[in-house]
Amino acid sequence: MAVFYLSVRIGDEVIRDREAYDFPTAQDARDLAVHAVHELIALSPDDVELEHRQIEIADATGHAISIVDLSEVAPYLRS
């Protein structure tokens, strides 16, 4: 298992995740981030700011290894 952090990025601001998560692979961490995006949209479907948010997946050192862009997961968010 490897350690990953899932932080929220809003424009240039990053809200760092303080809790680490164990996943077998980086793809598993990304899959969870995509699932989280779907949950965010379900909780706030009318939030126009969602299209400006991303989930940053970082490794144990804090280095970003992947970004999940909400507007890529849910293209209908694009203006």
C-alpha positions in Angstrom: 0.0 0.0 0.0 1.1 3.5 -0.7 0.2 6.8 1.0 -1.7 9.5 -0.8 -3.3 12.9 0.0 -6.4 14.2 -1.7 -6.4 18.0 -1.5 -8.9 20.5 -3.0 -7.6 23.1 -5.4 -9.7 26.2 -6.0 -7.8 28.4 -8.5 -4.4 29.0 -7.1 -5.4 28.1 -3.5 -4.9 24.5 -2.3 -6.7 23.3 0.8 -4.3 20.6 1.9 -5.6 17.3 3.2 -4.2 16.6 6.6 -5.2 12.9 6.6 -3.3 10.4 4.5 -5.0 7.5 2.7 -3.6 4.1 1.8 -4.2 2.8 -1.6 -2.7 -0.1 -3.6 -2.0 2.2 -6.6 -2.1 5.8 -7.7 -4.9 4.8 -10.0 -7.0 3.6 -7.0 -6.4 7.0 -5.4 -7.5 8.8 -8.6 -10.6 6.5 -8.9 -11.6 7.6 -5.3 -11.1 11.3 -6.3 -13.4 10.9 -9.3 -16.0 9.3 -7.0 -15.6 12.2 -4.6 -16.2 14.6 -7.5 -19.5 12.8 -8.3 -20.5 13.1 -4.6 -19.7 16.8 -4.5 -21.8 17.4 -7.6 -24.7 15.4 -6.1 -24.5 17.4 -2.9 -24.4 20.8 -4.6 -25.6 20.4 -8.2 -26.3 24.2 -8.5 -22.9 25.3 -7.2 -21.5 27.3 -10.1 -18.1 27.4 -8.4 -17.6 23.6 -8.8 -16.2 24.0 -12.3 -13.3 25.9 -10.8 -12.3 23.2 -8.4 -9.9 20.3 -8.7 -8.8 17.4 -6.5 -5.0 17.2 -6.3 -3.6 13.7 -5.6 -0.2 13.9 -3.9 2.2 11.1 -2.9 3.6 10.6 0.6 6.1 13.4 0.0 3.4 15.9 -0.9 4.3 15.9 -4.6 1.2 16.2 -6.8 1.1 13.2 -9.1 -2.4 13.8 -10.6 -5.2 16.4 -10.8 -8.8 15.6 -11.2 -10.6 18.5 -12.8 -14.3 18.6 -11.9 -15.2 20.0 -15.3 -13.5 17.0 -17.0 -15.3 14.5 -14.8 -18.6 16.3 -15.4 -18.3 18.2 -18.7 -21.8 19.8 -18.2 -20.2 22.0 -15.5 -18.4 24.0 -18.2 -19.8 27.4 -18.9 
